Amino acid sequence: MKKIFFMALLATMFIGCESTTKVDNSTVPSLDLDRYLGYWYEIARFDHAFERGLVGSMAEYTLRDDGMINVLNSGHLYTLDGKFKESTGKAKPNKNGKPGQLRVSFFGPFYSDYRIMMLDENYQYVL
C-alpha cells in the first residue's frame, strides 16, 4: 500500500511540474560556417556547473580535416589572473539539415544540442 501511495505521489509531482510556457528555440535559417569559425568572446551566459566561476571566457571554432569542427572553450577561474582552464570538444552538423543546429561533444560519443538562435549579418554577435 505504501508503494502505491508513493508512486501516486511521485506521479502527481511530475504532472504538477509540467510547464505551459512555450520557448522559441528556433535557429537561424542559414549559416556560413567559414564566417562562424574563429574566436567568440562570452559576454553573458546561463549558469552551468561546468562554467561556474569562469571569467574572460571564450570559444574558438576551427574546421577539422574530416569536416567536423574543433571546439576549444577557455577561461580563468574567478579573476583574469586566476587559473586558466580549457575544455576541448568537437561539433558536427545536426542530421536534421537545419544549418543553425549542431551537435557538440566534450565527452567521447555523447553529443548535445548546440543552437545558433540569433546571428547578426556581420557575424559579430551570436546567441
C-alpha positions as CSV (number, residue, x, y, z in Angstrom):
1,M,0.0,0.0,0.0
2,K,2.9,2.4,0.8
3,K,4.4,1.7,-2.6
4,I,1.2,2.6,-4.4
5,F,0.8,5.8,-2.4
6,F,4.4,6.7,-3.0
7,M,4.1,6.1,-6.8
8,A,0.9,8.2,-7.0
9,L,2.5,11.0,-5.1
10,L,5.5,10.9,-7.4
11,A,3.3,10.9,-10.5
12,T,1.4,13.9,-9.1
13,M,4.6,15.8,-8.5
14,F,5.8,15.2,-12.1
15,I,2.5,16.2,-13.6
16,G,2.5,19.4,-11.4
17,C,5.9,20.3,-12.8
18,E,4.7,20.4,-16.4
19,S,5.3,23.9,-17.8
20,T,2.9,25.7,-20.1
21,T,5.5,28.3,-21.1
22,K,6.4,28.0,-24.7
23,V,10.0,28.8,-25.5
24,D,11.1,29.8,-29.0
25,N,14.2,27.8,-29.6
26,S,14.2,28.2,-33.4
27,T,17.5,28.6,-35.0
28,V,19.0,30.8,-37.8
29,P,17.7,29.8,-41.2
30,S,21.2,30.0,-42.8
31,L,24.8,29.7,-41.6
32,D,28.1,30.5,-43.4
33,L,30.3,28.1,-41.4
34,D,33.5,29.7,-42.7
35,R,32.4,33.1,-41.3
36,Y,31.3,31.5,-38.0
37,L,34.7,29.8,-37.4
38,G,37.2,31.7,-35.2
39,Y,37.0,33.3,-31.8
40,W,33.8,34.2,-29.9
41,Y,34.1,36.1,-26.6
42,E,31.4,35.5,-24.0
43,I,29.5,38.5,-22.6
44,A,26.7,36.6,-20.9
45,R,25.7,33.0,-20.1
46,F,23.4,30.7,-18.2
47,D,24.9,29.4,-15.0
48,H,26.1,25.9,-15.9
49,A,28.2,23.9,-13.4
50,F,30.9,23.3,-16.0
51,E,31.5,27.0,-16.4
52,R,30.9,28.2,-12.9
53,G,33.5,30.7,-11.7
54,L,35.0,31.3,-15.1
55,V,35.6,34.8,-16.3
56,G,37.1,36.1,-19.6
57,S,35.5,33.1,-21.3
58,M,35.8,32.5,-25.0
59,A,35.3,29.8,-27.5
60,E,37.4,29.0,-30.6
61,Y,35.9,27.1,-33.5
62,T,38.2,25.6,-36.2
63,L,37.5,23.3,-39.1
64,R,38.9,19.8,-38.9
65,D,40.1,17.8,-41.9
66,D,37.1,15.4,-41.6
67,G,34.6,18.3,-41.9
68,M,33.8,18.4,-38.2
69,I,34.6,21.4,-36.0
70,N,37.1,21.6,-33.2
71,V,35.7,23.5,-30.1
72,L,38.1,25.0,-27.6
73,N,36.3,26.7,-24.6
74,S,38.5,28.5,-22.1
75,G,38.5,31.0,-19.3
76,H,40.1,31.9,-16.0
77,L,38.8,30.9,-12.5
78,Y,37.2,33.8,-10.6
79,T,39.6,36.6,-11.9
80,L,41.5,37.3,-15.1
81,D,44.6,36.4,-13.1
82,G,43.1,33.1,-11.9
83,K,44.0,29.6,-13.0
84,F,43.5,29.1,-16.8
85,K,41.1,26.3,-17.7
86,E,40.2,24.9,-21.1
87,S,38.0,22.2,-22.5
88,T,38.3,20.7,-25.9
89,G,35.4,19.2,-27.8
90,K,34.1,18.6,-31.3
91,A,31.0,19.6,-33.2
92,K,29.1,18.3,-36.3
93,P,26.1,19.4,-38.2
94,N,22.8,18.0,-36.9
95,K,21.4,15.4,-39.2
96,N,18.0,17.3,-39.5
97,G,19.5,19.6,-42.1
98,K,18.9,22.8,-40.1
99,P,22.0,25.0,-40.6
100,G,21.8,26.6,-37.1
101,Q,21.8,23.4,-35.2
102,L,24.9,21.5,-34.4
103,R,25.7,18.5,-32.2
104,V,28.6,19.1,-29.7
105,S,30.6,16.6,-27.7
106,F,33.1,17.1,-24.9
107,F,32.8,13.6,-23.6
108,G,33.5,10.9,-26.2
109,P,30.5,9.7,-28.1
110,F,28.0,11.8,-26.1
111,Y,26.6,14.8,-28.0
112,S,24.4,17.7,-27.0
113,D,22.4,20.2,-29.0
114,Y,24.1,23.5,-29.9
115,R,21.7,26.0,-31.3
116,I,22.6,29.2,-33.0
117,M,19.4,31.2,-32.4
118,M,20.4,34.7,-33.5
119,L,23.3,35.9,-35.6
120,D,23.8,39.4,-37.0
121,E,24.6,39.7,-40.7
122,N,28.2,40.7,-40.0
123,Y,28.9,37.7,-37.7
124,Q,29.8,39.9,-34.7
125,Y,27.1,38.8,-32.2
126,V,25.5,35.4,-31.6
127,L,23.0,33.9,-29.3
